[in-house]
Amino acid sequence: MANPLRTQLLVVLVAGALVACSKKAPEPTAKPVGPAFPQAAALAAATKAEAAAKAGEGKLDPNDPKHGARKLMGLDVGVFVDGVQASVLRYGDLPSMPSETLEGGAVRYKLVDYVKAIGIAPASIKSIHLHGNGDRIGSVEGSELLKEPNRFQFQFLSGLTGTPTVRWDTDGLKNEFVVHEIRKVTIYVKKASAIIDAKKSCHVGADGECSDAVPYASGDAVKGTRIYVDGKMVGFVKRRQLADALVMGDTPAGERKYNVAKLVAGFGVDPTGIKAMDLVAGDDVIAHADAAKFAQLAPELFFTLPKHNHGKVRVHVPATLQVAGSSDKDALISSVQIFKSTKPASRELSAISEDTDLSVQLASNTATSRD
């Protein structure tokens, strides 16, 4: 005779198994894809990397339709030496210097090579302060840099574009605070290093709060198109400082035309000794001239200065300087890089587009005053 309790238990087990078998395994949730941003497109690929950044390092919403444009903002990271801006730390402004490509494709640069390339003797440095989000600061003493030159390396968040990021551990350093994304660099050579508050890990202002001010700040903020010679910034464009001698007449639209070669000469550079010139928009080289092409085109190579662009120039770029198959085009330029004793890094030309113009306009988006 069957045991009623055993029969009921068997029924329950069978029913449970049937229900379990009827349940379909959940399908993986589709990951949202952020809108691609042409030309500076590698910036869109930084979404995942930013999501993994430490708390307080400025995450962005990949579903924001303006996400691609927002990622172009604030990429002009100022480098200040004793309070005076000496360069901009971004891929497009890098001087010719050694790099290392890792197995996964990441490209890294040594901090010691960078400071040498922009004209600073490593042995003269008291300290380097790396300002991150929230104005908090990581730092490297000059003695630490000299002792372990291979230790201190950086790379850019999206490979060959994006925010510069620290790629060294801070264990055993005088300041062990970790900064991930670099927003500003202050270097101390002749002047005493600014004091970093031990508790707040920042430069503290008169109000007792973290300050974004540049210690010993002097001179104008660099907003206009930058001029580099062999990796060293020799100046930048300001509308009110353009001499009449640069003028070449007006465009059909009535814009004043200025000569590029004379602009460079105005910063103390003899155009006759130029071996090569690169025109850079954001992180893209959009035009290249060797010595022969520069000498040939110099008399007629001109730029205009659009209003409300903080001194960013628009160069009329001949087709012969652009990527193959191009026609003459106008392009906003973030930097003019001149090479006299060094060679430009081997970089592919990028096509001039609305996106290259946008990358120039947005890079220094925090600048709001007129030039």
C-alpha positions as CSV (number, residue, x, y, z in Angstrom):
1,M,0.0,0.0,0.0
2,A,1.4,3.4,-1.1
3,N,2.4,5.8,1.6
4,P,0.3,9.0,1.2
5,L,3.0,11.3,2.5
6,R,5.5,9.9,0.2
7,T,3.1,10.3,-2.8
8,Q,2.5,14.0,-2.0
9,L,6.2,14.7,-1.6
10,L,6.9,13.0,-5.0
11,V,4.2,15.2,-6.7
12,V,5.7,18.4,-5.2
13,L,9.2,17.5,-6.5
14,V,8.0,16.6,-10.0
15,A,5.9,19.9,-10.2
16,G,8.9,21.9,-9.0
17,A,11.1,20.3,-11.6
18,L,8.6,21.1,-14.4
19,V,8.4,24.7,-13.3
20,A,12.2,25.0,-13.2
21,C,12.5,23.5,-16.7
22,S,9.9,25.9,-18.0
23,K,11.9,29.0,-17.0
24,K,14.0,30.4,-19.8
25,A,17.5,31.5,-18.9
26,P,17.6,35.3,-18.8
27,E,19.2,36.8,-21.9
28,P,22.1,39.1,-21.4
29,T,21.2,42.8,-21.2
30,A,22.4,44.8,-24.2
31,K,25.0,47.3,-23.2
32,P,24.1,50.9,-24.1
33,V,26.4,52.2,-26.8
34,G,27.4,55.9,-26.7
35,P,27.2,57.9,-29.9
36,A,30.4,57.8,-31.9
37,F,32.2,61.1,-32.4
38,P,34.1,61.2,-35.7
39,Q,37.7,62.3,-36.0
40,A,38.3,62.5,-32.2
41,A,36.4,59.2,-32.2
42,A,38.9,57.5,-29.9
43,L,37.5,59.7,-27.2
44,A,34.2,57.8,-27.3
45,A,36.1,54.6,-26.6
46,A,37.2,56.2,-23.3
47,T,33.7,55.7,-21.7
48,K,34.5,52.3,-20.2
49,A,37.9,53.5,-18.9
50,E,36.2,56.5,-17.3
51,A,33.6,54.4,-15.6
52,A,36.5,52.5,-14.0
53,A,38.1,55.6,-12.7
54,K,38.4,56.3,-9.0
55,A,35.6,58.1,-7.1
56,G,35.7,61.8,-7.7
57,E,37.5,61.6,-11.0
58,G,34.6,62.9,-13.1
59,K,32.4,60.1,-14.7
60,L,30.3,61.0,-17.7
61,D,27.0,59.5,-18.9
62,P,27.6,57.5,-22.1
63,N,24.0,57.8,-23.0
64,D,24.1,61.6,-23.0
65,P,23.7,62.7,-26.7
66,K,26.3,65.4,-26.1
67,H,28.7,62.9,-24.6
68,G,31.2,62.9,-27.5
69,A,31.4,66.7,-27.5
70,R,31.7,66.8,-23.7
71,K,34.7,64.5,-23.9
72,L,36.6,67.0,-26.0
73,M,36.3,69.7,-23.3
74,G,39.1,70.6,-21.0
75,L,41.8,68.7,-22.8
76,D,44.2,71.6,-23.0
77,V,46.1,70.8,-19.7
78,G,48.3,73.7,-18.8
79,V,51.9,73.2,-17.7
80,F,53.2,76.0,-15.6
81,V,56.8,76.6,-14.5
82,D,57.2,78.9,-11.6
83,G,53.8,80.4,-12.4
84,V,54.3,81.0,-16.1
85,Q,52.6,78.7,-18.6
86,A,55.3,76.8,-20.6
87,S,53.3,74.3,-22.5
88,V,50.1,72.3,-22.9
89,L,50.1,68.6,-22.0
90,R,48.0,66.8,-24.6
91,Y,48.8,64.3,-27.3
92,G,48.5,66.9,-30.1
93,D,51.1,69.2,-28.4
94,L,53.6,66.5,-27.4
95,P,57.1,67.3,-28.5
96,S,59.1,64.6,-30.4
97,M,60.1,62.3,-27.6
98,P,60.6,58.6,-26.8
99,S,57.5,56.4,-26.1
100,E,56.8,52.8,-25.3
101,T,53.9,50.8,-26.8
102,L,52.7,48.1,-24.4
103,E,51.4,44.7,-25.4
104,G,47.8,45.8,-25.2
105,G,48.5,48.9,-27.4
106,A,48.7,51.5,-24.7
107,V,51.4,54.2,-25.4
108,R,53.3,55.5,-22.4
109,Y,55.7,58.4,-22.0
110,K,58.3,59.1,-19.3
111,L,57.8,62.3,-17.3
112,V,61.5,62.9,-17.3
113,D,61.6,62.8,-21.1
114,Y,58.7,65.2,-21.3
115,V,60.2,67.9,-19.1
116,K,63.4,67.7,-21.0
117,A,61.6,68.0,-24.3
118,I,59.8,71.2,-23.3
119,G,63.1,72.7,-22.2
120,I,63.4,72.0,-18.4
121,A,66.5,70.4,-17.0
122,P,65.4,67.6,-14.7
123,A,68.2,68.3,-12.3
124,S,66.8,71.9,-11.8
125,I,63.4,70.8,-10.7
126,K,62.4,71.1,-7.0
127,S,59.0,69.3,-7.5
128,I,56.2,68.6,-10.0
129,H,52.6,69.0,-8.8
130,L,50.0,67.1,-10.8
131,H,46.5,68.6,-10.2
132,G,43.6,66.3,-10.5
133,N,39.8,66.7,-10.2
134,G,38.6,68.6,-7.1
135,D,42.0,70.5,-7.2
136,R,43.6,67.6,-5.3
137,I,47.3,67.1,-6.0
138,G,49.8,64.3,-6.4
139,S,53.4,65.2,-6.7
140,V,56.9,64.1,-7.5
141,E,60.0,65.5,-5.9
142,G,62.9,66.4,-8.2
143,S,65.1,64.0,-6.3
144,E,62.5,61.2,-6.8
145,L,62.4,61.9,-10.5
146,L,66.2,61.7,-10.8
147,K,66.4,58.6,-8.7
148,E,63.8,56.6,-10.6
149,P,63.4,58.2,-14.0
150,N,61.7,55.0,-15.5
151,R,59.1,54.9,-12.7
152,F,57.1,58.0,-13.6
153,Q,55.1,57.5,-16.8
154,F,51.9,58.8,-18.2
155,Q,49.5,58.0,-21.0
156,F,46.4,59.4,-22.6
157,L,43.0,58.1,-21.6
158,S,42.0,57.1,-25.1
159,G,45.3,56.0,-26.5
160,L,46.4,58.9,-28.8
161,T,43.9,61.4,-27.5
162,G,42.0,62.2,-24.3
163,T,43.0,63.3,-20.8
164,P,46.6,62.6,-19.6
165,T,46.6,60.0,-16.8
166,V,49.2,59.0,-14.2
167,R,50.6,55.5,-14.6
168,W,52.8,55.1,-11.6
169,D,52.3,53.9,-8.0
170,T,53.0,56.3,-5.2
171,D,54.2,53.9,-2.5
172,G,57.2,55.3,-0.7
173,L,57.0,58.8,-2.3
174,K,57.0,61.9,-0.1
175,N,53.4,62.5,-1.2
176,E,51.5,59.2,-1.6
177,F,48.3,60.8,-2.7
178,V,47.1,59.3,-6.0
179,V,45.9,61.5,-8.9
180,H,44.4,59.6,-11.9
181,E,43.4,62.2,-14.5
182,I,45.8,65.2,-14.8
183,R,44.0,68.6,-15.1
184,K,47.0,70.9,-14.6
185,V,50.7,70.6,-14.0
186,T,52.8,73.1,-11.9
187,I,56.6,72.7,-11.9
188,Y,58.9,74.5,-9.4
189,V,62.4,75.3,-10.5
190,K,63.6,78.7,-9.1
191,K,60.7,79.3,-6.8
192,A,59.9,77.3,-3.6
193,S,57.4,74.5,-4.1
194,A,53.9,75.4,-3.1
195,I,52.7,73.7,0.1
196,I,50.3,70.8,-0.3
197,D,48.0,70.5,2.7
198,A,48.6,67.1,4.3
199,K,45.0,66.5,5.2
200,K,43.2,67.9,2.1
201,S,45.9,67.0,-0.5
202,C,45.7,70.4,-2.2
203,H,46.9,73.9,-2.3
204,V,44.7,75.7,0.3
205,G,43.4,79.2,-0.4
206,A,42.9,82.1,2.0
207,D,39.4,80.7,2.8
208,G,40.8,77.4,4.0
209,E,39.4,75.5,1.0
210,C,41.2,73.8,-1.9
211,S,42.2,76.4,-4.5
212,D,42.5,76.0,-8.3
213,A,44.8,79.0,-8.5
214,V,48.3,78.6,-10.1
215,P,50.9,79.5,-7.4
216,Y,53.1,82.5,-8.4
217,A,50.8,83.0,-11.5
218,S,52.1,85.7,-13.9
219,G,51.5,86.5,-17.5
220,D,48.4,85.8,-19.7
221,A,46.5,82.6,-19.8
222,V,47.3,80.7,-23.0
223,K,44.0,80.6,-25.0
224,G,45.1,81.3,-28.6
225,T,46.8,79.1,-31.1
226,R,50.1,78.0,-29.7
227,I,53.4,78.2,-31.5
228,Y,56.1,75.6,-30.8
229,V,59.6,75.3,-32.0
230,D,61.3,71.9,-31.5
231,G,58.8,71.1,-28.8
232,K,59.1,74.3,-26.8
233,M,56.3,76.8,-26.7
234,V,57.6,80.2,-27.9
235,G,54.2,82.0,-27.7
236,F,50.6,82.1,-28.6
237,V,48.3,84.2,-30.8
238,K,46.5,87.2,-29.3
239,R,44.4,89.4,-31.6
240,R,45.5,92.7,-30.1
241,Q,49.2,91.8,-30.6
242,L,49.0,91.0,-34.3
243,A,51.3,93.5,-36.1
244,D,50.2,95.3,-39.2
245,A,53.2,93.8,-41.0
246,L,51.5,90.4,-40.9
247,V,48.5,91.7,-42.9
248,M,48.0,90.4,-46.5
249,G,44.7,92.1,-47.3
250,D,41.2,90.8,-46.9
251,T,39.3,87.7,-47.9
252,P,36.3,88.0,-50.2
253,A,34.1,87.8,-47.1
254,G,36.0,90.8,-45.6
255,E,38.1,89.0,-43.0
256,R,41.6,90.3,-42.5
257,K,44.3,87.9,-43.8
258,Y,47.6,87.4,-41.9
259,N,50.8,85.7,-43.1
260,V,51.7,82.5,-41.2
261,A,55.4,82.7,-41.9
262,K,55.5,86.3,-40.6
263,L,53.5,85.2,-37.5
264,V,56.2,82.6,-36.7
265,A,59.0,85.2,-37.4
266,G,57.3,87.5,-34.8
267,F,58.2,84.9,-32.1
268,G,61.9,85.1,-33.0
269,V,61.9,82.2,-35.4
270,D,63.8,82.6,-38.7
271,P,61.5,81.0,-41.3
272,T,64.4,80.3,-43.7
273,G,65.8,77.7,-41.3
274,I,62.6,75.7,-40.9
275,K,62.9,72.0,-41.8
276,A,59.2,71.1,-41.3
277,M,55.9,72.4,-40.1
278,D,52.8,70.6,-38.7
279,L,49.4,72.3,-38.3
280,V,47.5,70.6,-35.5
281,A,43.8,70.6,-34.6
282,G,43.3,69.2,-31.2
283,D,45.1,65.9,-31.3
284,D,45.2,65.6,-35.1
285,V,47.9,66.7,-37.5
286,I,45.8,68.1,-40.4
287,A,48.7,69.5,-42.5
288,H,52.4,68.9,-43.0
289,A,55.0,70.8,-44.9
290,D,58.6,69.8,-45.4
291,A,61.3,72.4,-45.9
292,A,60.7,72.7,-49.7
293,K,56.9,73.0,-49.4
294,F,57.1,75.5,-46.6
295,A,59.6,77.7,-48.5
296,Q,57.4,77.6,-51.6
297,L,54.1,78.3,-49.9
298,A,55.3,80.7,-47.1
299,P,54.6,83.9,-49.0
300,E,50.9,83.0,-49.6
301,L,50.1,80.9,-46.6
302,F,47.6,82.9,-44.5
303,F,45.2,82.7,-41.6
304,T,42.2,84.6,-40.4
305,L,41.2,85.2,-36.8
306,P,37.5,84.4,-36.2
307,K,35.7,86.4,-33.4
308,H,35.0,84.8,-30.1
309,N,37.5,82.0,-30.6
310,H,40.0,83.2,-28.0
311,G,42.8,83.7,-30.5
312,K,42.4,80.4,-32.3
313,V,43.4,81.0,-35.9
314,R,41.8,79.6,-39.0
315,V,44.4,78.7,-41.6
316,H,43.7,78.5,-45.3
317,V,45.4,75.1,-46.0
318,P,46.5,74.3,-49.5
319,A,45.6,70.8,-50.7
320,T,49.2,69.9,-51.1
321,L,49.7,70.0,-47.4
322,Q,46.7,67.8,-46.6
323,V,45.8,64.2,-46.8
324,A,45.8,62.9,-50.4
325,G,42.7,63.8,-52.4
326,S,41.9,66.9,-50.5
327,S,41.1,70.4,-51.8
328,D,42.1,73.7,-50.4
329,K,40.2,74.1,-47.1
330,D,40.1,76.5,-44.1
331,A,40.7,74.9,-40.7
332,L,40.8,76.0,-37.0
333,I,44.3,75.3,-35.6
334,S,45.2,74.7,-32.0
335,S,49.0,74.7,-32.5
336,V,51.6,75.4,-35.2
337,Q,54.6,73.2,-34.7
338,I,57.9,74.2,-36.2
339,F,60.9,71.9,-36.5
340,K,64.4,73.3,-37.0
341,S,66.8,71.0,-35.1
342,T,64.4,68.1,-34.4
343,K,62.2,65.9,-36.6
344,P,58.4,65.7,-36.2
345,A,57.1,62.4,-34.9
346,S,55.8,60.1,-37.5
347,R,52.0,60.7,-37.5
348,E,49.4,60.1,-40.1
349,L,47.5,63.1,-41.5
350,S,43.8,63.5,-40.6
351,A,41.2,65.0,-42.9
352,I,40.0,68.5,-42.1
353,S,36.4,68.4,-41.0
354,E,33.8,70.0,-38.7
355,D,35.0,67.6,-36.0
356,T,38.6,68.8,-36.1
357,D,37.3,72.4,-35.8
358,L,35.1,71.4,-32.9
359,S,38.0,69.8,-31.1
360,V,39.9,73.1,-31.2
361,Q,36.9,75.1,-30.0
362,L,36.0,72.9,-27.1
363,A,39.5,72.0,-25.7
364,S,39.8,75.1,-23.7
365,N,36.1,75.4,-22.9
366,T,36.7,76.9,-19.5
367,A,38.1,80.1,-21.1
368,T,35.2,82.6,-21.1
369,S,36.8,86.0,-21.4
370,R,37.4,87.7,-24.7
371,D,40.9,87.6,-26.2
